[in-house]
Amino acid sequence: MDADDRNTLAGARGAATRLPAQDLERARRFYAGKLGLEPVDERPGGLLYRCGDSEFAVFRSAGASPGTFTQMGWQVDDIEAVVSELGRRGVVFETVDLPGLRTHGGIAEIEGNYPSKGAGGERGAWFRDSEGNMLGIGQAVT
């Protein structure tokens, strides 16, 4: 590694996603009841969750505004089963009707994909948590 490489972020481990919550206990109930997730650690004003080999935190924030974009997402093997189960638990999926992107039954077909993923496309679904954060679910299409 030369001197220019030592000060870049290319070799650094990325930090967990952080999602704001105006009501941390309401967020805890949502993540437990709707998504089946329990915090693996907590501190005053924050909850830490682990999914697979990744982590995310939900933190108390007085001035948080809901995102208008996907703030965090999960890759799944069977999006229809996941959307069905989350819907059964009361999760409400977003309806998207944009040129080239339209949901049917809560799921959108997305053409193309990042070439390194080796997939021809992706299927996606989006929903908001109790705090208004936009969350997504994706499944690669081969």
Summary of the structure (lengths in Angstrom):
residues: 142
radius of gyration: 17.1
end to end distance: 37.1
largest distance: 54.3
contacts: 351
relative contact order: 0.20
helix: 16%
strand: 37%
